């Protein structure tokens, strides 16, 4: 189920009876709890990617290019920080 928070305008996905989604969310939560700036950085990356149409994994119009989901952008950002030796995601 997809929806947009009316107060913040943040788009959300809700999973029901999907344990993998739960574990993925728990993993990202732990990363963000370990390094508080990570959540802000991930929101900035998502905003940037949306602005240049790189955050549209399910285009509504035929012919629109498929791009990255928020989850894939998040994993790429965390992986980059880990391999570059940045302390933000250890």
C-alpha positions as CSV (number, residue, x, y, z in Angstrom):
1,X,0.0,0.0,0.0
2,X,1.4,3.4,-1.0
3,X,0.4,6.7,0.6
4,X,1.7,10.2,1.2
5,X,1.8,11.7,4.7
6,X,-0.4,14.8,4.5
7,X,1.7,16.7,7.0
8,X,5.3,16.1,5.8
9,X,4.5,15.1,2.2
10,X,6.7,12.1,2.5
11,X,5.7,9.1,0.3
12,X,5.4,5.8,2.2
13,X,5.0,2.1,1.4
14,X,3.3,-0.2,3.8
15,X,3.8,-4.0,3.9
16,X,1.4,-6.4,5.5
17,X,2.5,-10.0,6.3
18,X,5.9,-9.4,4.7
19,X,8.6,-10.5,7.1
20,X,11.4,-9.6,4.6
21,X,10.1,-6.0,4.5
22,X,10.1,-5.9,8.3
23,X,13.7,-7.2,8.6
24,X,14.9,-4.7,5.9
25,X,13.3,-1.9,7.8
26,X,14.8,-3.0,11.1
27,X,18.3,-3.2,9.4
28,X,18.0,0.4,8.1
29,X,16.7,1.6,11.5
30,X,19.8,0.1,13.2
31,X,22.1,1.9,10.8
32,X,20.3,5.2,11.4
33,X,20.4,4.6,15.2
34,X,24.2,4.0,15.0
35,X,24.9,7.1,13.1
36,X,22.3,9.8,13.5
37,X,23.4,11.9,10.4
38,X,22.7,9.0,8.2
39,X,18.9,9.5,8.2
40,X,19.2,13.1,7.1
41,X,21.7,12.2,4.4
42,X,19.4,9.5,3.1
43,X,16.5,12.0,3.0
44,X,18.6,14.4,1.0
45,X,19.7,11.7,-1.4
46,X,16.0,10.7,-2.0
47,X,15.0,14.4,-2.5
48,X,17.9,14.9,-5.0
49,X,17.1,11.7,-6.8
50,X,13.4,12.6,-7.0
51,X,14.2,16.0,-8.3
52,X,16.1,14.6,-11.3
53,X,13.7,11.7,-11.9
54,X,16.0,9.0,-10.5
55,X,13.6,7.9,-7.8
56,X,10.7,6.5,-9.8
57,X,10.8,2.7,-9.8
58,X,7.2,2.3,-11.0
59,X,6.5,5.0,-13.7
60,X,2.8,5.7,-14.4
61,X,3.2,6.8,-18.0
62,X,4.3,4.4,-20.7
63,X,7.8,5.3,-22.0
64,X,8.9,6.9,-18.7
65,X,12.3,5.4,-17.7
66,X,12.3,3.1,-14.7
67,X,14.8,4.2,-12.1
68,X,15.8,3.5,-8.5
69,X,13.6,2.7,-5.5
70,X,14.3,4.6,-2.2
71,X,15.4,1.3,-0.8
72,X,18.0,0.7,-3.5
73,X,19.3,4.3,-3.2
74,X,19.6,3.7,0.6
75,X,21.6,0.5,0.2
76,X,23.9,2.1,-2.4
77,X,24.6,5.1,-0.1
78,X,25.3,2.8,2.9
79,X,27.5,0.6,0.8
80,X,29.4,3.6,-0.5
81,X,30.1,4.9,3.0
82,X,31.2,1.4,4.1
83,X,33.7,0.8,1.3
84,X,35.0,4.4,1.3
85,X,35.9,4.1,5.0
86,X,33.5,6.9,6.1
87,X,32.3,6.4,9.7
88,X,28.7,7.4,8.9
89,X,27.4,3.8,8.3
90,X,29.5,1.4,10.3
